[in-house]
Each structure stands twice: as C-alpha cells, then as structure tokens.
Amino acid sequence: MINKKLIFRYLSILTCFGLGVEAFGQQRGEVQNQEFVIRKDRVLTVPTQPRNFERIPVLPTPKSTANFNYLVKPFFLSLPPLEIAPEASQKQFTRNREELYPGFVRLGFGNYTSPLIEARYNLWEDGDYNIGAKVKHEGFYTGPVGADNSAETHTSVGLDGTLFKDYFELYGHVDYSRDMYNFYGYDPENILLEDFVTSQNIFNTFKMKAGISNLEKMSDLNYDANLNVRLFGDSFMAVENEIALKGKVDFWFNEKLRAAVDANLSLTTPADEFYRDINRNYFKLNPFVEYRKEGLGVKAGANIIFENDITTNKKSDFHVYPDIQASYMLDDAFGIYAGFEGDVLRKTYYDFVMENQLLGPSDQLLNTIQNFIASVGIKGTVNGEFTYEAGVNVGKFANMYFFNNSLTDSLKFNLIYDTDTRLINYTAKAAWEYQDWYKLNASINYYQYTLNDLAAAFHRPEWELNLGNIFKPTEKLLIHANLNAMGGIIAFNQGLDTSEVLPTILDLHLKVDYKITDQFSVFAVGNNLLNQKNQRFLNYPVRGIQGIGGLTFKF
C-alpha cells in the first residue's frame, strides 16, 4: 500500500518536472530526447516509531502522625456598649486671613500739618450679633491761603450693630461728626487784608438709624424698613432736624417677574437767618413691576409724591410721574436701553451744604422738580472683561439749584434757582478688569443747559472726566491711580459784576499700600500731584501737592 502511494508521488513529480522542462525547452526553441526508467519492484521500508501506553502512577497522600488539639477558653471584658452620636458633616471653609483681625489702627502725617488717626474694632466672633465702633480724625491745620486761615479738620465717631434672628435681622447705627471750614476766599496779596482773620464754620451732625430686614435675600418676599434721625447745626444760625422713614418690599412671582414698592417719608424743620418755624414735608411712593427674560428687561411703575414747598410756579403739592425703563441685549456684547421718568428730588439744607461747605444764609430751600428725563443708549460686555455704556439724557426741570457768590459777603455763597431748565447730558462709561491685578473705571459727561432765569449754570461743570485705576502687581502691593477733571465752570464775580470761566480742574491722585506682614502695612497718599491751582468755587483755590504717609496695624 505504501509502495503504491510513493510510486504515484514520484510519477507526479517527474511528470510536472518533465512538463516544466518541455515548456522551458519550447521557450528556448530546443527539443531534446529523454529516457525514463520505472521500477515497480522497488520497496521502501520505514522504521517503526515506539509508543508508550503506560499511565503515570498516583502517589499516595502523606499522613501526619501528630495530633492537633486546640483549647478554647472564654474571655469577657466588662465594657459599656458603644454609644453612637450621629452629627452632620461640617465642611471646613477657608477663612479670609483678614477676618482674624477684628480691629485696626491707622496713623499718618503729611504736609499742610495734616495728621491722620483712624481706628475701628468689631465684635463678631461669638453670639448672634456683631458690634462695631470707629473713630477718625483728619486735619489740615494749614492751607493754601494765609496758613491757618484756610485750615480744615474732620472728626467722627460711630457705633453700629446687628442682631440676627431666625428669619430677620435688626440693625442700627449712631454717628457724630464735627467738620470745621474757613471762609478764606479773600485776596492774600491785598495789603489791606494782611492781618485778616477768617471766620470759621463748624458743622455738628448727629445721625441715628434703626431698621429691620429679612435674612434670606433670595426668598420670594423681601423687605427692609428703617427709621432715621438727623440733627444738624453750624456756627451761625443754620439748624435742620430731620426724621425719616424709609422702606421697601418686593415679591418674586417667579424668576422672571417681581413687584415692588419703595417708600420714603421725610419731615424736616430747618431754620436760618431769613426763615424760621418751617416744616418741610416730603412723601414718595414708588410702586413698580419688573420683568426679565433672555436679555429683555422691562420696568413699569410710577412715582407718587407729596411735598409742601411754596413756590410761585407750583400748581399742586401732589405729583404723579411715570417710571418706565427698558433694555434688550442682542447678545452679551451689545444691547440697547431706554427710559422715561419724572420725579421730585428731595433736597434739604444738609444736602446743599455737603455739596458746597461755603454756603451762607439763603432765602429758601426747594426740592428739584424733575418733570421728565428721557434716556436712550447702548451697553454691553465684551469677553466678560470689558463693559461699556453710552447714551444721551434729555430732561426738563423746575427749581434746579445753582451756587453764586453772595452780594453782601463775597466769601460766602447763596442758593439760586431756575424755574425752567432744559438739560441735555451726553454720557459714556467703561470698565475693564484684567485677571486679578488691574481694574479700570472711566466715565465722561458733557452737559448742555438751557435756562429761563439765569445767565449761566453757575458753578456747575460743562464737562467731567473720571479715570480710576487699581493695580495689584503682587499680593502685598496695591496701587490706586485716579484722575478727576472738570471744566467750563462759570462763576459770577460780584465785585467786577461780570461772569468768568474758572480754570480747568485737574486732580491726579495716587495711593500706595504695601503689606509688610499680615498685621503691618504702610501707605502713602498723594493729592493734586500736578500742583494745579484748582478752584471748584470762585476765589477758593485748593491745596497744592499734598501727601501723607503712615502705618496700619491690625489686631
């Protein structure tokens, strides 16, 4: 059987080889004779392969001769059962290092004999309350005109506190301030005034505030109400006391719609050289509804006011004006806004004298009637860093106030009013914040007045520019650099019986704080670094380059 298979294999190989040779010969063009010998009697013998059919024997399991016996003895401990007291997990929030020091003291001194003393301390570690006390004194015992004739000092002490309950908080504030100014608006080069001694005016102000508000500011219903008492008097005959009640409440129907009411009641009793026993009452109610959704914001309400000022151009003590505001953001980078609002702006003697501390006796005190202000503009935020707003406001006012030098005493100023004022205000604002080390705030305004009774908008600027820069190059260094400018201020010179434009005001301000340790830091402040003879009011130049340096200690 094996021989036949081998014979057929050899024949097949030889046949294929022959065909290949023949094909090769044909390709070469040659023909050769070949002879093959086939032997059928040849036997091929293959050796036998041995095979092992025996199984591997299984080895016996070894058995130990040792005997293992264990003795178990009971062992009891007289221990009390473990008591488990479950507690809510307390997350350890990272605390600001500044919170470790509830108090600080700041001491400084500068030119113009200007000491600075300031201290504050807060109790807030224990209990459901916090109490804070503060005291500050800053003085400029010499000034730009006649040394101590233009001195100026400011002293204040205050106490505030808050009591927290489950759903509301009670808060209060008590403050006393004493501010001293000199009427130094005279010509120091006049030899007749060589020994002139200016008169001082000292403001004494006492304020008290107490209120209640809800704790959860994100709740559907929010409220805040407070009582304010202010007692004010100066070195002459000006006295004004005020009792005010202020409150606001709002209710959120959902995340997009809310209704609110703001209320303000002010009762004042001013007295001065030319008026006595006057009760100036003012009450304002501002109900409104506000809706916000996907870039759209709409506010619709009304200003309802009652006030009892007596003027010749007044038709009624009762006023109702619309309060409408709307905005629509096409995207974060661009949007438009518009508004229309009328109001009665509350003005007290305290408001006037805080704006112009050189104010003398005036004939009367009047609120400003804002017949309307119509506004329109654009705004947006670019890349989450840069915000801008630009627009125009057009308004109509009655009894808008201005300041003018007194005819009987040129060192002091009087209040004057215009019965019908038209105002166009072009405004632009921008803010930029780059990472955590630089912030910019800038604004510019241009005002165009059209007056009925006055020749000019006395002592109001035609334009204003404000640039505020904050640099924080390191964690220990903080720099403030600000520029304030205004121009086009017109004043009426009573002595020359003519109007004049005051020089442009440029005030470059710089403040540097450097933290030596967590508790100690040093500071330096520079005002009017361009050394300009700025005059906000006629005949009253401000201090030149004025600097102060000092140390702050936290405890």
C-alpha positions in Angstrom: 0.0 0.0 0.0 2.8 2.3 0.9 4.8 1.4 -2.2 1.9 2.3 -4.5 1.5 5.7 -2.9 5.2 6.5 -3.1 5.2 5.4 -6.8 2.4 7.7 -7.7 4.0 10.6 -5.9 7.3 10.1 -7.8 5.4 9.8 -11.0 3.6 13.0 -10.4 6.8 14.9 -9.5 8.5 13.6 -12.6 5.6 14.4 -14.8 5.5 18.0 -13.6 9.2 18.3 -13.9 9.1 17.0 -17.4 6.3 19.4 -18.4 8.3 22.2 -16.9 11.4 21.2 -18.8 9.4 20.8 -22.0 7.9 24.2 -21.5 11.3 25.6 -20.9 12.7 23.9 -23.9 9.9 25.2 -26.0 10.5 28.7 -24.8 14.2 28.3 -25.6 13.4 26.8 -29.0 15.1 23.5 -28.4 13.8 19.9 -28.5 15.7 17.1 -26.6 15.0 13.3 -26.2 14.6 12.0 -22.7 14.5 8.4 -21.2 12.7 7.4 -18.0 13.1 4.1 -16.1 10.2 3.0 -13.9 10.8 0.1 -11.4 7.8 -1.4 -9.9 9.6 -4.0 -7.7 11.4 -1.4 -5.5 10.2 -1.5 -1.8 10.6 1.4 0.5 10.9 0.5 4.2 10.0 3.0 7.0 11.2 2.2 10.6 8.6 1.6 13.4 8.1 4.5 16.0 7.9 3.1 19.5 4.9 4.4 21.7 4.4 4.4 25.5 0.9 3.3 26.6 1.5 3.1 30.4 -0.2 5.6 32.8 1.7 7.6 35.4 1.0 6.1 38.8 -0.7 8.2 41.5 1.5 8.9 44.5 0.0 8.1 48.0 -1.1 11.1 50.2 1.2 11.5 53.2 -0.4 11.2 56.6 0.8 13.1 59.7 1.4 11.3 62.9 0.9 14.5 65.1 -2.4 15.1 66.9 -3.6 18.7 66.9 -5.9 19.7 69.8 -7.0 23.3 70.5 -8.2 24.5 73.8 -10.7 27.5 73.6 -11.2 29.5 76.8 -13.9 32.2 77.1 -12.6 35.7 77.8 -15.1 38.5 78.8 -14.5 42.3 79.1 -16.8 44.4 81.3 -17.0 47.3 78.8 -20.1 49.6 78.3 -21.8 49.4 75.0 -20.6 51.8 72.3 -22.8 54.9 72.0 -23.0 56.4 68.5 -23.9 60.1 68.3 -24.6 61.0 64.6 -23.7 64.5 63.6 -23.9 66.4 60.3 -20.7 66.7 58.4 -19.0 70.0 59.0 -17.2 71.4 56.0 -14.1 73.4 56.9 -14.4 76.6 54.8 -11.2 78.5 54.2 -11.3 81.7 56.2 -10.0 85.0 54.9 -7.0 86.0 56.9 -8.3 89.5 57.3 -11.2 88.1 59.4 -8.7 87.0 62.1 -8.1 90.7 63.0 -11.4 92.4 64.0 -9.7 95.8 64.7 -7.2 98.1 63.1 -5.4 101.4 63.8 -4.1 103.7 61.1 -1.7 106.6 61.8 -0.2 109.1 59.4 1.1 112.5 58.8 1.7 114.8 55.9 2.4 118.4 54.7 0.0 121.2 55.4 0.3 119.9 59.0 -2.1 117.0 58.3 -2.3 114.3 61.0 -4.4 111.2 60.4 -5.7 109.0 63.2 -8.2 106.2 62.5 -9.3 103.1 64.5 -12.1 100.5 64.3 -13.0 97.4 66.2 -15.6 94.8 65.6 -17.1 92.1 67.8 -18.4 89.3 65.7 -16.9 86.0 66.9 -19.5 84.9 69.5 -23.3 85.0 69.6 -25.8 86.0 67.0 -24.8 89.7 66.9 -22.0 91.9 65.8 -20.9 95.3 67.1 -18.5 97.8 65.6 -17.0 101.0 66.8 -15.0 103.6 64.8 -13.2 106.9 65.4 -11.4 109.1 62.8 -9.7 112.4 62.8 -8.0 114.1 59.8 -6.9 117.6 59.8 -5.1 120.2 57.6 -4.1 122.8 60.1 -2.5 125.0 57.4 -3.9 125.6 53.9 -3.2 127.3 50.6 -4.2 130.8 51.7 -3.0 132.5 54.9 -1.7 129.3 56.5 -4.2 128.6 59.3 -6.7 131.0 57.8 -7.6 128.1 55.4 -7.3 125.3 57.9 -9.8 122.3 57.7 -10.5 119.5 60.1 -12.8 116.4 60.2 -13.6 114.3 63.2 -16.1 111.5 63.5 -17.1 108.7 65.9 -19.6 106.0 65.4 -21.2 102.8 66.7 -23.1 100.2 64.7 -24.5 96.8 65.4 -26.7 93.9 64.0 -28.7 91.3 65.9 -29.5 88.2 63.9 -32.7 86.2 64.4 -34.1 83.1 62.7 -35.8 84.9 59.8 -34.8 88.6 60.2 -32.1 91.0 61.4 -32.2 94.1 63.5 -29.6 96.7 62.7 -28.7 100.2 64.0 -26.1 102.9 63.6 -25.2 106.0 65.7 -22.7 108.6 64.4 -21.4 112.0 65.4 -19.2 114.2 63.1 -17.6 117.6 63.5 -16.3 119.4 60.4 -14.5 122.7 60.5 -14.1 125.0 57.5 -12.8 128.5 57.0 -14.1 131.2 54.7 -10.8 132.1 53.1 -11.9 133.4 49.7 -10.1 136.7 50.0 -7.1 138.2 48.2 -4.0 137.5 50.3 -1.9 139.9 48.3 -4.1 142.8 49.3 -2.1 144.8 51.8 -5.3 145.9 53.5 -6.1 142.3 54.3 -2.6 141.4 55.6 -3.9 140.8 59.1 -7.3 139.4 58.0 -8.6 136.6 60.2 -11.2 134.4 58.5 -14.4 133.2 60.2 -14.8 129.6 60.9 -17.9 127.5 60.3 -18.2 124.3 62.3 -20.8 121.6 61.4 -22.1 119.4 64.1 -24.1 116.4 62.9 -25.7 113.6 64.8 -27.2 110.7 63.0 -29.2 107.7 64.3 -30.6 104.8 62.2 -32.5 101.7 63.3 -34.1 99.1 61.0 -35.3 95.6 60.3 -34.9 93.4 57.2 -35.3 89.8 56.2 -32.2 87.5 56.3 -32.8 85.4 53.3 -32.4 87.9 50.4 -33.2 85.2 47.8 -36.6 84.4 49.2 -39.8 85.2 47.3 -40.7 88.1 49.8 -38.0 90.6 50.8 -38.4 93.7 53.0 -36.4 96.4 54.7 -37.6 99.3 56.9 -35.6 101.8 58.9 -36.0 104.9 60.9 -33.5 107.8 60.5 -33.0 110.8 62.8 -30.5 113.6 61.9 -29.7 116.7 63.9 -27.6 119.4 62.2 -26.3 122.8 63.2 -23.5 125.2 62.2 -21.6 128.1 63.9 -24.1 130.6 62.6 -27.9 130.3 62.5 -28.4 127.3 60.3 -30.2 124.4 62.1 -32.0 121.5 60.5 -33.5 118.4 62.1 -34.9 115.5 60.1 -37.0 112.4 60.9 -37.2 110.0 58.0 -38.9 106.6 57.5 -37.7 104.5 54.6 -39.0 101.1 53.5 -39.1 98.7 50.5 -40.7 95.4 49.9 -40.7 93.2 46.8 -42.3 89.9 45.9 -41.0 87.5 43.2 -43.8 85.6 41.4 -41.1 83.6 39.6 -37.5 84.0 38.5 -38.6 86.5 35.8 -41.3 88.6 37.3 -41.4 90.7 40.5 -43.5 93.5 42.0 -42.1 96.0 44.5 -42.9 99.2 46.4 -40.3 101.8 47.7 -41.5 104.4 50.2 -39.8 107.5 51.7 -41.1 109.9 54.3 -39.0 112.9 55.3 -40.0 115.5 57.8 -37.6 118.4 58.3 -37.6 121.6 60.4 -35.0 124.0 59.0 -34.1 127.4 60.4 -31.7 130.1 59.2 -31.2 133.8 59.2 -34.1 134.5 56.8 -36.6 131.8 57.8 -37.9 130.2 61.0 -40.6 127.7 62.0 -40.8 125.9 58.6 -42.0 122.3 58.3 -40.8 120.8 55.0 -42.7 117.5 54.5 -42.0 115.0 51.7 -43.5 111.6 51.0 -42.8 109.4 48.0 -44.2 106.1 46.9 -42.7 104.2 44.0 -44.7 101.0 43.1 -43.4 99.1 40.1 -43.4 95.8 38.2 -40.2 94.4 36.7 -39.9 91.6 34.1 -36.6 90.0 32.9 -36.2 87.2 30.3 -33.4 86.2 27.9 -31.8 89.7 27.6 -35.1 91.6 27.8 -35.7 93.8 30.8 -38.8 96.0 31.4 -39.7 98.1 34.5 -43.0 99.9 34.7 -44.1 101.9 37.6 -45.0 105.4 38.9 -43.5 108.0 41.3 -46.2 109.4 43.6 -45.0 112.3 45.6 -46.5 114.8 48.1 -44.4 117.8 49.2 -45.3 121.2 50.6 -42.6 123.6 49.3 -44.1 127.0 48.5 -43.1 128.4 45.1 -44.7 130.8 42.6 -44.5 128.3 39.7 -46.1 125.4 41.6 -49.6 124.1 40.6 -50.1 121.4 43.3 -48.4 119.6 46.2 -49.4 116.3 44.7 -47.4 114.8 41.8 -47.7 111.6 39.8 -45.0 110.8 37.2 -44.3 107.7 35.1 -41.3 105.5 35.8 -40.5 103.3 32.7 -37.2 101.6 31.9 -36.5 99.0 29.3 -33.4 97.2 27.9 -32.8 94.5 25.3 -29.5 92.7 24.9 -29.0 91.2 21.4 -26.1 89.4 22.9 -23.7 90.0 25.8 -21.6 92.4 23.7 -24.4 94.7 22.5 -27.7 95.9 23.8 -29.9 99.0 23.8 -31.8 100.7 26.6 -34.3 103.5 27.0 -36.2 105.2 29.8 -38.7 107.9 30.7 -39.1 109.1 34.3 -40.4 112.0 36.3 -39.7 112.7 39.9 -39.4 115.2 42.7 -35.8 115.1 44.0 -35.7 115.7 47.8 -33.2 118.5 48.7 -32.5 119.6 52.3 -30.2 122.2 53.7 -27.9 119.4 54.7 -27.7 118.1 51.1 -26.8 121.6 49.9 -24.1 122.3 52.5 -22.5 118.9 51.9 -22.1 119.9 48.3 -20.8 123.4 49.0 -19.4 123.8 52.5 -19.0 127.6 51.9 -22.8 128.1 51.8 -24.1 131.1 53.7 -27.7 132.1 54.5 -30.3 131.6 51.7 -33.8 132.8 51.2 -35.5 129.5 50.8 -35.0 125.7 50.4 -36.7 124.0 47.4 -36.9 120.5 46.1 -35.9 119.9 42.4 -38.9 119.1 40.2 -37.9 116.6 37.5 -40.7 116.9 35.0 -39.1 114.2 33.0 -35.8 112.6 31.9 -35.8 110.7 28.6 -32.8 108.5 28.1 -31.5 106.2 25.3 -28.3 104.4 24.7 -26.3 101.3 24.2 -24.4 99.0 26.5 -22.6 95.6 26.6 -19.9 93.3 27.9 -17.1 92.1 25.7 -15.3 88.8 26.6 -16.6 89.0 30.2 -13.9 91.7 31.0 -14.8 94.9 29.3 -18.1 96.7 29.9 -19.3 99.9 28.3 -22.3 102.2 28.2 -23.0 105.3 26.1 -26.1 107.3 25.8 -27.9 110.7 25.9 -30.3 112.0 28.5 -32.8 114.9 27.8 -34.6 116.4 30.8 -36.8 119.2 31.9 -36.6 120.6 35.5 -38.1 123.2 37.7 -36.4 124.8 40.7 -32.9 123.4 39.7 -30.4 124.9 42.1 -27.1 126.7 41.5 -24.5 128.5 43.6 -23.4 132.1 43.4 -21.2 134.4 45.5 -23.3 136.4 48.0 -23.8 140.1 47.1 -23.4 141.1 50.8 -20.5 138.8 51.6 -18.3 137.6 48.7 -16.7 135.0 51.0 -19.9 133.0 51.1 -22.3 131.5 48.6 -26.1 131.7 48.2 -28.5 129.3 46.6 -30.2 130.4 43.5 -32.9 128.6 41.5 -34.0 128.5 37.8 -37.8 128.0 37.3 -37.5 126.2 33.9 -34.3 124.3 33.0 -33.7 122.1 30.0 -30.7 119.8 30.2 -29.0 117.5 27.6 -26.4 115.1 29.0 -24.1 113.1 26.8 -22.6 110.3 28.8 -20.2 107.4 28.4 -18.9 104.8 30.9 -16.4 101.9 30.6 -14.9 99.4 33.0 -12.2 96.8 32.3 -10.9 94.1 34.6 -7.8 92.1 33.6 -7.3 89.0 35.6 -6.8 89.8 39.3 -4.2 92.6 39.1 -5.8 95.5 37.1 -9.1 97.3 37.1 -10.2 100.4 35.2 -13.3 102.6 35.7 -13.8 105.6 33.4 -16.7 108.0 32.8 -17.2 111.2 30.8 -20.1 113.6 30.8 -21.0 116.7 28.8 -23.8 118.9 30.0 -25.7 121.5 27.9 -28.0 123.8 29.9 -30.8 126.0 28.6 -32.0 128.3 31.4 -35.0 130.6 31.9 -34.0 133.0 34.7 -30.2 132.7 35.0 -27.5 133.8 32.6 -25.5 130.6 33.1 -25.4 127.4 35.0 -23.3 129.0 37.8 -20.7 126.7 39.4 -21.9 123.6 37.5 -19.3 122.0 35.2 -19.8 121.8 31.5 -17.9 118.5 31.3 -16.5 115.9 33.7 -13.9 113.2 33.3 -13.1 110.5 35.8 -10.5 107.8 35.5 -9.9 105.2 38.2 -7.1 102.6 38.1 -6.3 99.9 40.6 -3.1 97.9 40.2 -2.2 94.8 42.2 1.1 93.6 40.8 1.8 91.4 43.9 -0.2 90.1 46.8 1.4 92.7 49.1 1.3 95.8 46.9 -1.9 97.7 46.0 -1.8 100.9 43.9 -4.7 103.4 43.2 -4.2 106.0 40.5 -7.1 108.3 39.8 -7.6 111.4 37.6 -10.5 113.7 38.1 -11.1 116.6 35.7 -13.8 119.1 35.0 -14.1 122.3 33.0 -16.4 125.0 31.7 -17.4 126.2 35.2 -18.9 129.7 35.1 -18.9 131.9 38.1 -20.3 135.4 38.6 -17.9 137.9 40.2 -19.9 140.3 42.3 -17.1 142.7 42.7 -16.5 143.1 39.0 -20.1 142.5 38.1 -19.2 140.1 35.3 -19.0 136.3 34.6 -15.8 134.4 34.3 -14.8 130.8 33.4 -12.8 129.1 36.1 -9.6 127.3 35.1 -9.9 123.6 34.2 -9.6 121.4 37.2 -7.1 118.6 37.0 -6.6 116.4 40.1 -4.2 113.5 39.9 -4.5 111.2 43.0 -2.2 108.3 43.9 -2.4 105.9 46.8 0.0 103.0 47.6 -0.4 100.3 50.2 2.3 97.8 50.9 1.7 94.9 53.3 4.8 94.0 55.3 3.1 91.2 57.3 -0.4 90.1 57.9 -0.7 92.7 60.6 1.5 95.6 59.5 1.3 97.6 56.3 2.5 101.1 55.2 0.7 103.5 52.9 1.3 106.8 51.1 -1.3 109.1 49.6 -0.7 112.0 47.2 -3.3 114.5 46.1 -3.1 117.2 43.4 0.2 115.8 42.2 0.1 118.1 39.2 0.2 121.0 41.6 -2.7 122.8 40.0 -4.4 125.8 41.5 -7.8 124.2 41.1 -10.9 126.3 42.0 -14.2 124.4 42.4 -15.7 127.6 43.7 -14.7 131.2 42.9 -11.8 132.6 45.0 -11.2 129.3 46.7 -8.0 127.6 45.4 -7.4 124.2 46.8 -4.2 122.8 48.4 -1.3 122.2 46.1 0.7 118.9 46.1 -0.4 117.3 49.3 1.0 114.0 50.6 0.6 111.8 53.7 2.3 108.6 54.7 1.7 106.3 57.6 1.3 102.8 59.1 -1.7 100.5 59.5 -1.8 97.8 62.3 -4.4 95.1 62.6 -5.2 93.4 65.8 
